[in-house]
Amino acid sequence: EMAGKISKEELEELREAFGKVDLNGNGFICDYELHDLFKEANLPMPGYKVREIIQKLMEEGDKDKDNKISFDEFIFQELKSSDIAKSFRKAINRKEGILAIGGTSELSSAGTQHSFSEEERFAFVNWINTALEQDPDCKHVLPMNPNTDDLFKAVGDGIVLCKMINLSVPDTIDERTINKKKVTAFTIQENLNLALNSASAIGCHVVNIGALDLREGKPHLVLGLLWQIIKIGLFADIELSRNEALAALLRDGETLEDLMKLSPEELLLRWANFHLENAGWSKINNFSHDIKVSLNVFVYCALIDSRAYFHLLNQIAPKGQKEGEDRIDIDMSGFSEKDDLKRAECMLLQADRLGCRQFVTSTDVVSGNPKLNLAFVANLFNKYPALTKPENQDINWGLLEGETREERTFRNWMNSLGVNPHVHHLYVDLQDALVILQLYEKIKVPVDWSNKVNKPPYPKLGANMKKLENCNYAVELGKTKANFSLVGIGGQDLNDGNPTLTLALVWQLMRRYTLNVLEGLGDGQKVNDDIIVSWVNKTLSQAGKSTKISSFKDKEISSSLAVLDLIDAIQPGCVNYDLVKRGSLSDEDKLDNAKYAVSMARKIGARVYALPDDLVEVKPKMVMTVFACLMGRGMKRA
């Protein structure tokens, strides 16, 4: 009944404002998100005043006393149009471009003033300078000065971005396709296409970023993209199948499967707690098992006073016990320093001795910058995990197969569309179907969020029931609205995380998404496999190429010659045929061609998610997406 007094436009405006403050996108604002807002908005207000406002908002607005404010509670407060509301509006309006964690600002329209985080710029520049120090192709822009806008100019030709993507996920981009010599406006455009489409293929959400934004070096978009690329690299090994020693973090009564369900952030928190307990220092936070730890909470805990960091460094520093291992003794004398900033600086000097003084300054530690502290901890973990794989007989190591290529491709596709939560583990993160329902929206199947979907936080009792209801709804939508073939698939299968059946649904979502893009380009007629195959063959023959394909199962595709010829037909002269292997090909030759083909497809502007091995092994589903994406690119040209 409150909403009756607000116009629809105002309501939308408020919802947008709310969304900007709700950094982790969980539908609630909590005290630290408000605090961030005021801080980011540079409101000329002393700390105690901000705390008072937060206090007041929490007291008056937080009706159900859960230290979180929902949108309805927020509106209720807004309607009182108290001084809080005024300062709030002011803050929101200044907060246009502050990046939500991992996302990008939706407001990329011209004329919007975006602010950006100087701390992030400083941290990323130093990280990139170190990472690409030895790379001869980056000499023209490195080292960058972290105190100027060097970074935003340096990414403009796409070379540094391509290199950073390969550092995060090795072999994503075939180096031979990066234009490195005497770049022109056109070859820069190609590099940026290559970088953006490859970033998308490793799971970055790049929907709101175009090549032009990068060429102009728009700070908030550049930082948003870099953070995603860097984070993917930092998190790559924080995963049980890549690092079995993580099983040392198992608690009593837990199985390996429980541990596999944790996100990299949660595993990092576990890891830090594990070492802090061994140091006899209080845990950062005794989260109960079922609470999803948000990145911010992690940082707002005890780490910020840097005493916990001291203990963490002391625990993980090499003790010189293993053969050939140096001994590094952490100097704990700065631990008792009273001044927070000075203590943080002493701690960072010790981190430097481990070669881990990365991402944070002493100010970032004390202010608790969530992204940068997270990156600092992830880097510590990657260099010195200091865990021993348990010899426990009860552990079923057979579970740790790691994800298949197909699973990785689907997961990256979902993440690149910006689903929330971010998908780390395909089956676990789909068990409440929220991600699947978001994917339905991406293929234009309407979802009744308000009546049919249960949203987290789920009640302690009956949480699984709520998730199962969502899964049932997801299957029902597939059958009735999307006309998918889901014979023998029920909501329970998604809820159980059944790999085969979950993938069957996800593949149909991805296929429909790919075809929708094509239909949007043509005159809207339905597209199917036959139409794509005949378009491919027609385009090849019109360009005078001798290759052709009979279907997406055609064994000839394993040489990638048809793909490369098609790319050259769409953008004549772009394929360097000196690099292409012909004749009777070894598996190595085929892979070499496939790597070149996938990167070239991305370079001419096709957003290909498939991997080179998919072409070599002629995986029909993935082959179909490659040709469909190229057809989309070809139709744009026509």
Secondary structure as the mmCIF struct_conf table of DSSP 4:
data_model
#
loop_
_struct_conf.conf_type_id
_struct_conf.id
_struct_conf.beg_label_comp_id
_struct_conf.beg_label_asym_id
_struct_conf.beg_label_seq_id
_struct_conf.end_label_comp_id
_struct_conf.end_label_asym_id
_struct_conf.end_label_seq_id
HELX_RH_3T_P HELX_RH_3T_P1 ALA A 3 LYS A 5
BEND BEND1 ILE A 6 ILE A 6
HELX_RH_AL_P HELX_RH_AL_P1 LYS A 8 VAL A 21
TURN_TY1_P TURN_TY1_P1 LEU A 23 ASN A 24
BEND BEND2 ASN A 26 GLY A 27
STRN STRN1 PHE A 28 CYS A 30
HELX_RH_AL_P HELX_RH_AL_P2 ASP A 31 GLU A 40
TURN_TY1_P TURN_TY1_P2 ALA A 41 ASN A 42
BEND BEND3 PRO A 44 PRO A 44
HELX_RH_AL_P HELX_RH_AL_P3 GLY A 47 GLY A 61
TURN_TY1_P TURN_TY1_P3 LYS A 63 ASP A 64
BEND BEND4 ASP A 66 ASN A 67
STRN STRN2 LYS A 68 SER A 70
HELX_RH_AL_P HELX_RH_AL_P4 PHE A 71 LEU A 79
TURN_TY1_P TURN_TY1_P4 LYS A 80 SER A 81
HELX_RH_AL_P HELX_RH_AL_P5 ASP A 83 ARG A 94
TURN_TY1_P TURN_TY1_P5 LYS A 95 GLY A 97
HELX_LH_PP_P HELX_LH_PP_P1 ILE A 98 ALA A 100
TURN_TY1_P TURN_TY1_P6 ILE A 101 GLY A 102
BEND BEND5 GLU A 106 GLU A 106
BEND BEND6 SER A 109 SER A 109
TURN_TY1_P TURN_TY1_P7 ALA A 110 GLY A 111
HELX_RH_AL_P HELX_RH_AL_P6 GLU A 118 ALA A 131
TURN_TY1_P TURN_TY1_P8 LEU A 132 GLN A 134
HELX_RH_3T_P HELX_RH_3T_P2 PRO A 136 CYS A 138
TURN_TY1_P TURN_TY1_P9 LYS A 139 VAL A 141
BEND BEND7 PRO A 143 PRO A 143
HELX_LH_PP_P HELX_LH_PP_P2 MET A 144 ASN A 145
TURN_TY1_P TURN_TY1_P10 PRO A 146 ASP A 149
HELX_RH_AL_P HELX_RH_AL_P7 ASP A 150 ALA A 154
HELX_RH_3T_P HELX_RH_3T_P3 VAL A 155 ASP A 157
BEND BEND8 GLY A 158 GLY A 158
HELX_RH_AL_P HELX_RH_AL_P8 ILE A 159 SER A 168
BEND BEND9 VAL A 169 VAL A 169
TURN_TY1_P TURN_TY1_P11 PRO A 170 ASP A 171
BEND BEND10 THR A 172 ILE A 173
HELX_RH_3T_P HELX_RH_3T_P4 GLU A 175 THR A 177
BEND BEND11 ILE A 178 ILE A 178
BEND BEND12 LYS A 181 LYS A 182
HELX_RH_AL_P HELX_RH_AL_P9 ALA A 185 ALA A 201
TURN_TY1_P TURN_TY1_P12 ILE A 202 GLY A 203
TURN_TY1_P TURN_TY1_P13 VAL A 207 ASN A 208
HELX_RH_AL_P HELX_RH_AL_P10 ALA A 211 ARG A 215
TURN_TY1_P TURN_TY1_P14 GLU A 216 GLY A 217
HELX_RH_AL_P HELX_RH_AL_P11 PRO A 219 PHE A 235
TURN_TY1_P TURN_TY1_P15 ALA A 236 ASP A 237
BEND BEND13 GLU A 239 GLU A 239
TURN_TY1_P TURN_TY1_P16 LEU A 240 ARG A 242
HELX_RH_3T_P HELX_RH_3T_P5 GLU A 244 LEU A 249
HELX_LH_PP_P HELX_LH_PP_P3 LEU A 250 ARG A 251
TURN_TY1_P TURN_TY1_P17 ASP A 252 GLY A 253
HELX_RH_AL_P HELX_RH_AL_P12 LEU A 256 MET A 260
TURN_TY1_P TURN_TY1_P18 LYS A 261 LYS A 261
BEND BEND14 LEU A 262 LEU A 262
HELX_RH_AL_P HELX_RH_AL_P13 PRO A 264 ASN A 278
TURN_TY1_P TURN_TY1_P19 ALA A 279 GLY A 280
HELX_LH_PP_P HELX_LH_PP_P4 TRP A 281 LYS A 283
BEND BEND15 ILE A 284 ILE A 284
TURN_TY1_P TURN_TY1_P20 HIS A 289 ASP A 290
BEND BEND16 ILE A 291 ILE A 291
HELX_LH_PP_P HELX_LH_PP_P5 LYS A 292 SER A 294
HELX_RH_AL_P HELX_RH_AL_P14 LEU A 295 TYR A 300
TURN_TY1_P TURN_TY1_P21 CYS A 301 CYS A 301
HELX_RH_3T_P HELX_RH_3T_P6 ALA A 302 ASP A 305
BEND BEND17 SER A 306 SER A 306
HELX_RH_AL_P HELX_RH_AL_P15 ARG A 307 ILE A 316
BEND BEND18 ALA A 317 ALA A 317
STRN STRN3 LYS A 319 LYS A 319
BEND BEND19 GLY A 320 GLY A 320
BEND BEND20 LYS A 322 LYS A 322
TURN_TY1_P TURN_TY1_P22 GLU A 323 GLY A 324
STRN STRN4 ARG A 327 ARG A 327
HELX_RH_3T_P HELX_RH_3T_P7 MET A 332 SER A 336
BEND BEND21 LYS A 338 ASP A 339
HELX_RH_AL_P HELX_RH_AL_P16 ASP A 340 ARG A 353
TURN_TY1_P TURN_TY1_P23 LEU A 354 GLY A 355
BEND BEND22 PHE A 359 PHE A 359
HELX_RH_AL_P HELX_RH_AL_P17 SER A 362 SER A 367
TURN_TY1_P TURN_TY1_P24 GLY A 368 GLY A 368
HELX_RH_AL_P HELX_RH_AL_P18 PRO A 370 LYS A 383
TURN_TY1_P TURN_TY1_P25 GLN A 393 ASP A 394
HELX_RH_3T_P HELX_RH_3T_P8 TRP A 397 LEU A 399
HELX_RH_AL_P HELX_RH_AL_P19 ARG A 405 SER A 416
TURN_TY1_P TURN_TY1_P26 LEU A 417 GLY A 418
BEND BEND23 ASN A 420 PRO A 421
BEND BEND24 HIS A 424 HIS A 425
TURN_TY1_P TURN_TY1_P27 LEU A 426 TYR A 427
HELX_RH_3T_P HELX_RH_3T_P9 VAL A 428 LEU A 430
TURN_TY1_P TURN_TY1_P28 GLN A 431 ASP A 432
BEND BEND25 ALA A 433 ALA A 433
HELX_RH_AL_P HELX_RH_AL_P20 LEU A 434 LYS A 442
TURN_TY1_P TURN_TY1_P29 ILE A 443 LYS A 444
HELX_RH_AL_P HELX_RH_AL_P21 TRP A 449 LYS A 452
BEND BEND26 PRO A 456 PRO A 457
HELX_LH_PP_P HELX_LH_PP_P6 TYR A 458 PRO A 459
BEND BEND27 LYS A 460 LYS A 460
TURN_TY1_P TURN_TY1_P30 LEU A 461 GLY A 462
HELX_RH_AL_P HELX_RH_AL_P22 ALA A 463 THR A 480
TURN_TY1_P TURN_TY1_P31 LYS A 481 LYS A 481
BEND BEND28 ALA A 482 ALA A 482
TURN_TY1_P TURN_TY1_P32 VAL A 487 GLY A 488
HELX_RH_AL_P HELX_RH_AL_P23 GLY A 491 ASN A 495
TURN_TY1_P TURN_TY1_P33 ASP A 496 GLY A 497
HELX_RH_AL_P HELX_RH_AL_P24 PRO A 499 LEU A 521
TURN_TY1_P TURN_TY1_P34 GLY A 522 ASP A 523
BEND BEND29 GLY A 524 GLY A 524
HELX_RH_AL_P HELX_RH_AL_P25 ASP A 529 GLN A 542
TURN_TY1_P TURN_TY1_P35 ALA A 543 GLY A 544
BEND BEND30 SER A 550 SER A 551
TURN_TY1_P TURN_TY1_P36 PHE A 552 LYS A 553
HELX_RH_3T_P HELX_RH_3T_P10 LYS A 555 SER A 559
HELX_RH_AL_P HELX_RH_AL_P26 LEU A 561 ILE A 570
BEND BEND31 GLN A 571 GLN A 571
TURN_TY1_P TURN_TY1_P37 PRO A 572 GLY A 573
BEND BEND32 VAL A 575 VAL A 575
HELX_RH_3T_P HELX_RH_3T_P11 TYR A 577 LEU A 579
BEND BEND33 GLY A 583 SER A 584
HELX_LH_PP_P HELX_LH_PP_P7 LEU A 585 SER A 586
HELX_RH_AL_P HELX_RH_AL_P27 ASP A 587 LYS A 603
TURN_TY1_P TURN_TY1_P38 ILE A 604 GLY A 605
HELX_RH_AL_P HELX_RH_AL_P28 PRO A 612 VAL A 616
TURN_TY1_P TURN_TY1_P39 GLU A 617 VAL A 618
HELX_RH_AL_P HELX_RH_AL_P29 PRO A 620 ARG A 637
#
